[in-house]
Amino acid sequence: MTVIPEDSRFETDPEQLLPELPGLPGGWTVDVPDPGDREDVARLTVLLRAHEKEGRGWAGAAEEDVLVEVSERGLRTRSNVVVRDADRVPRAWGSVHDRAGGRMLLLHVVERGLPDSVARACSDVLVEWAVGQAREVGAARGLEVQQIDTGAFEGDERQARWLREAGFEKVRTWWQMNRPVQPEESTLVPDPAGWERAEKGVRFRLVRRAGSGMPNEDDLRDVHDVLEEAFLDHFNSWEETFEEFLYRLREDPGHRWDHWWLAETVDGSEPRAVGALVGTVSESSNGPDGSYVSYIGVREAARGRGVAKGLLHTIIADAAARDRDRVGLEVDADSSTGADGLYGSLGWRTKYVTESWHRDVPVD
């Protein structure tokens, strides 16, 4: 039996949000996935991989990615629903994530190959359930409006049509970029663990470790504070507490503490954190692993001192030293910051494109 955390803001019983299931074939039902049932997890993985392959041309999801959504640890900030056929096989899956105050993410996956009318009915069930969960979360947070933030691969007309007809609006485009890494780039910086650009008065280093081996909390708070400030005016930025930030990033299957870097100015009376990069591992089952830039941010006062470029050189050199063959990241294609120019100049190229779709739900 799955244990739901007491501090969950979600309605745990799908039937409370879905009293009727119009359009579904006879015998089809809705309930929650069972993370302890390997067949359930395997089936959801198949659904997600097929969704990825149809949308961008290849699949990358693994069972670890599904467990982030459905495991008991994940259910502290998430809730799930599945649509099952008469044989209890999952044919559609929805997952919502209480991401930050005012922002709730939605993963919306419907089996490819279902008849159009059945697939659309499954989509309607997932959306209606998500809208109900948005009201629950918004009410628990004391909000008047709760945003649902979901996505689609560019060119996935089925997904886009369903979202548009369900009241979502496409609000942003994102370039998913990749950069090849060569072994000789391990010398791109003197030492990825720590180095200094003296002419700029900036030092780059990994977050420190405490005696227990865990990261130094002051350093982690510096990372959080830098990123909160750096993204303050960025698209769809919502305040996230330090505890929420740490919990969410540690859920990532690719999380590693030795992939967190700080940049500090060292030309003042004492070092000051002005930049941060949080990296992860992109594991591969049929080749070298890669690194991924989950977050990179620079405080406004320190821009123009080569901080972002230094952090990017650091993760590239680190990836090369670990025999990885690539570094990936995501770029806001509609941003006016010019970040895409920096990434392009350092060798990143767009591999595929995704879209953000939003719907604002009034909270009763």
C-alpha positions in Angstrom: 0.0 0.0 0.0 1.3 3.5 -0.9 1.6 5.9 2.0 0.6 9.5 1.1 2.4 12.1 3.1 0.3 14.1 5.5 1.5 17.4 4.2 0.4 16.6 0.6 -1.8 19.4 -0.8 -3.5 17.0 -3.3 -6.7 15.1 -3.3 -5.5 11.5 -3.1 -8.7 9.8 -4.4 -9.2 10.4 -8.2 -12.9 9.5 -7.9 -13.5 12.7 -5.8 -12.3 14.7 -8.8 -13.8 12.5 -11.5 -17.3 11.4 -10.5 -18.1 10.6 -14.1 -15.9 9.2 -17.0 -17.7 10.2 -20.2 -16.3 8.8 -23.4 -14.3 5.9 -21.9 -15.1 2.4 -23.1 -17.1 0.2 -20.8 -15.0 -1.4 -18.0 -12.3 1.3 -18.1 -11.5 2.9 -14.8 -9.3 5.4 -13.1 -7.1 4.9 -10.1 -3.5 5.6 -8.9 -0.4 3.7 -10.0 1.3 1.3 -7.7 5.0 2.0 -7.4 5.5 -1.4 -5.8 4.0 -3.2 -8.8 6.8 -3.7 -11.3 4.4 -4.3 -14.1 2.7 -1.0 -13.4 6.0 0.9 -13.4 7.2 -1.0 -16.5 3.9 -0.1 -18.3 4.1 3.6 -17.4 7.7 3.6 -18.7 6.5 2.1 -22.0 3.9 4.8 -22.2 6.3 7.6 -21.5 9.0 6.3 -23.9 6.4 6.0 -26.7 5.3 9.5 -26.0 8.9 10.7 -26.3 9.6 8.8 -29.4 6.6 10.1 -31.2 7.2 13.7 -30.1 11.0 14.1 -30.7 12.1 10.9 -32.6 13.7 8.9 -29.8 13.0 7.8 -26.2 15.2 8.5 -23.2 13.0 7.8 -20.2 13.8 4.9 -17.8 12.0 3.4 -14.9 14.0 5.7 -12.5 12.2 8.7 -14.2 8.8 7.1 -13.6 9.6 6.3 -10.0 10.5 10.0 -9.4 6.8 10.7 -10.1 5.0 7.7 -8.5 7.2 6.6 -5.6 6.3 7.4 -2.0 9.2 9.9 -1.8 7.8 11.6 -4.9 4.3 11.8 -3.5 5.4 14.4 -1.0 5.0 17.0 -3.8 3.2 15.0 -6.5 0.0 13.1 -7.3 -0.8 10.6 -10.1 -3.7 9.1 -11.9 -3.9 6.3 -14.5 -6.7 5.3 -16.9 -6.9 1.5 -17.0 -8.7 -0.6 -19.6 -11.0 -3.5 -18.8 -7.9 -5.7 -18.2 -6.4 -3.2 -15.7 -3.7 -2.2 -18.2 -2.7 1.5 -17.9 -3.5 3.3 -21.1 -3.0 6.9 -20.0 -1.1 8.6 -17.1 -1.2 12.0 -15.5 1.2 13.3 -12.9 1.0 16.7 -11.2 3.8 18.4 -9.3 3.3 21.1 -6.7 6.4 22.9 -8.1 6.2 26.3 -6.3 3.7 28.7 -5.0 1.3 29.3 -7.9 2.8 26.8 -10.4 1.8 23.2 -10.8 3.4 21.0 -13.4 1.4 18.5 -15.4 2.8 15.4 -17.1 0.1 14.3 -19.7 0.7 10.9 -21.5 -1.8 9.0 -23.5 -1.0 5.8 -25.3 -0.1 6.1 -29.0 -2.3 4.0 -31.3 -5.5 4.2 -29.4 -8.6 5.0 -31.5 -9.0 8.8 -31.7 -12.2 9.0 -29.7 -10.8 6.8 -26.9 -7.5 8.7 -26.8 -9.3 12.0 -26.6 -11.5 10.7 -23.8 -8.4 9.7 -21.9 -6.9 13.2 -22.4 -10.1 14.8 -21.2 -10.0 12.7 -18.0 -6.3 13.7 -17.3 -7.1 17.4 -17.8 -10.3 17.4 -15.7 -8.4 15.6 -12.9 -5.5 18.1 -13.2 -7.9 21.0 -13.0 -9.4 19.6 -9.8 -5.9 19.1 -8.4 -5.1 22.7 -9.3 -8.0 23.9 -7.2 -6.9 21.7 -4.3 -3.3 22.9 -4.4 -4.3 26.6 -4.9 -6.8 26.4 -2.0 -4.2 24.8 0.3 -1.7 27.6 -0.6 -4.3 30.3 -0.2 -4.3 31.4 -3.9 -7.0 32.9 -6.0 -5.5 31.4 -9.2 -3.4 28.3 -9.7 -1.4 27.9 -12.9 -1.1 24.5 -14.7 2.1 24.3 -16.6 2.4 21.5 -19.1 4.4 20.9 -22.3 4.5 19.4 -25.7 7.2 18.5 -28.2 7.3 20.9 -31.1 5.4 19.3 -34.0 3.3 17.0 -31.8 0.0 18.1 -33.3 -2.1 15.6 -31.3 -0.9 16.9 -28.0 -1.1 20.6 -29.1 -4.7 20.1 -30.3 -5.8 18.5 -27.1 -4.2 21.2 -25.0 -5.6 24.0 -27.1 -9.1 22.6 -27.0 -8.8 22.1 -23.2 -8.1 25.8 -22.6 -4.3 25.8 -22.5 -2.3 28.5 -24.3 1.2 28.0 -25.8 3.3 30.6 -24.0 6.9 29.7 -24.6 9.4 27.8 -26.8 12.5 26.1 -25.5 15.6 24.9 -27.4 17.0 21.7 -26.0 20.7 22.0 -26.8 23.7 19.7 -26.8 27.4 20.2 -27.1 29.9 17.4 -27.9 32.8 17.0 -25.5 36.3 16.0 -26.5 38.8 14.3 -24.2 41.4 17.1 -24.5 38.9 19.6 -23.1 39.6 18.3 -19.6 42.3 21.0 -19.6 39.8 23.8 -20.5 40.2 25.0 -16.9 43.0 24.3 -14.5 40.9 22.1 -12.2 37.1 21.7 -12.3 37.1 21.3 -8.5 38.4 24.8 -8.1 40.2 27.5 -10.1 40.5 31.3 -10.3 40.3 33.8 -13.1 42.6 36.4 -11.5 42.1 39.1 -14.1 38.4 39.1 -13.5 38.6 38.7 -9.7 36.4 35.5 -9.9 36.9 32.1 -8.3 35.1 28.9 -9.4 34.7 26.0 -7.1 32.6 23.0 -6.1 30.3 23.4 -3.1 32.3 22.5 0.0 31.7 19.3 2.0 31.1 19.1 5.7 32.8 16.5 7.9 29.9 14.1 7.3 30.5 14.2 3.6 27.3 16.1 3.0 27.5 19.6 1.3 28.1 22.6 3.4 24.7 24.2 4.1 25.9 27.8 3.7 27.2 26.9 0.2 23.8 25.3 -0.7 22.0 28.4 0.5 24.3 30.5 -1.6 23.4 28.4 -4.7 19.7 28.8 -3.9 20.0 32.6 -3.3 22.0 33.2 -6.4 19.5 31.3 -8.6 16.5 32.9 -7.0 17.9 36.3 -7.7 19.2 35.5 -11.2 15.9 34.2 -12.3 13.7 36.8 -10.6 12.7 38.6 -13.8 12.8 35.5 -16.0 9.7 34.0 -17.7 7.4 32.2 -15.3 9.7 32.5 -12.3 8.0 31.6 -9.0 9.5 31.8 -5.6 10.7 28.5 -4.2 11.8 28.0 -0.7 15.3 26.6 0.1 13.7 23.3 1.4 11.6 22.9 -1.7 14.5 23.6 -4.0 16.8 21.0 -2.3 14.1 18.4 -2.1 13.2 18.7 -5.8 16.7 18.7 -7.1 17.7 15.7 -5.0 14.8 13.7 -6.6 16.5 13.9 -10.0 18.0 10.4 -10.9 21.1 12.2 -12.2 21.6 14.3 -9.0 25.2 14.3 -7.7 26.6 16.7 -5.1 29.9 16.9 -6.9 28.1 18.6 -9.8 27.2 21.8 -7.9 29.5 24.8 -8.5 29.7 28.3 -7.1 31.4 31.4 -8.6 32.7 34.0 -6.1 34.1 37.4 -6.5 37.4 37.6 -4.6 38.5 41.1 -5.2 36.5 42.6 -2.2 36.9 42.4 1.5 35.5 38.8 1.5 34.3 36.3 -1.1 30.8 36.8 -2.4 28.7 34.2 -4.3 27.7 35.7 -7.6 27.1 32.7 -9.8 26.0 29.1 -9.5 25.7 26.0 -11.8 23.8 22.8 -10.8 24.7 19.9 -13.0 23.4 16.3 -13.3 24.4 13.1 -14.9 22.7 12.0 -18.1 23.1 8.3 -18.0 23.2 6.2 -21.2 22.6 2.5 -21.6 24.4 2.2 -25.0 27.3 4.6 -24.8 29.1 7.2 -22.7 27.2 9.2 -20.1 26.7 12.9 -20.5 26.5 15.9 -18.2 23.5 18.3 -18.1 23.2 21.9 -16.9 20.0 21.9 -14.8 20.6 25.5 -13.7 23.0 28.3 -14.3 22.6 31.8 -13.0 24.6 34.9 -12.4 23.7 37.9 -10.2 23.1 41.0 -12.2 25.8 43.0 -10.4 28.4 40.5 -11.6 27.4 40.2 -15.2 30.1 41.0 -17.7 32.9 39.4 -15.7 32.9 36.1 -17.5 31.1 34.2 -14.7 28.6 32.3 -16.9 31.4 31.4 -19.4 33.7 30.3 -16.6 31.0 28.0 -15.1 30.2 26.5 -18.5 33.9 25.9 -19.2 34.1 24.2 -15.8 31.3 21.7 -16.4 32.7 20.9 -19.9 36.2 20.2 -18.4 34.6 18.1 -15.7 32.6 16.1 -18.2 35.8 15.5 -20.3 37.7 14.4 -17.2 34.9 11.9 -16.5 35.1 10.5 -20.1 31.6 11.9 -21.0 30.8 12.8 -24.5 28.3 15.7 -24.2 26.8 18.4 -22.1 23.2 19.3 -22.5 21.1 22.3 -21.4 17.8 24.1 -22.1 17.5 27.6 -23.5 14.5 30.0 -23.5 14.1 30.6 -27.2 11.9 33.7 -26.6 14.3 35.3 -24.1 16.0 38.7 -24.8 19.0 38.0 -22.5 21.2 36.7 -25.4 22.0 33.5 -23.5 21.5 31.6 -26.8 24.4 33.6 -28.3 26.7 32.6 -25.5 25.8 28.9 -25.8 26.1 29.0 -29.6 29.6 30.6 -29.4 30.7 27.8 -27.0 29.5 25.0 -29.3 26.0 24.2 -28.3 23.5 23.3 -31.0 19.7 22.7 -30.8 18.8 19.1 -30.8 15.0 19.4 -30.4 12.4 21.9 -29.4 9.7 21.9 -26.7 6.8 24.1 -25.8 5.2 25.4 -22.6 1.4 25.4 -22.4 -0.4 27.1 -19.5 -3.9 27.3 -18.1 -4.9 29.4 -15.2 -7.5 27.8 -12.9 -9.6 30.0 -10.6 -9.5 28.6 -7.1 -13.0 28.3 -5.5 
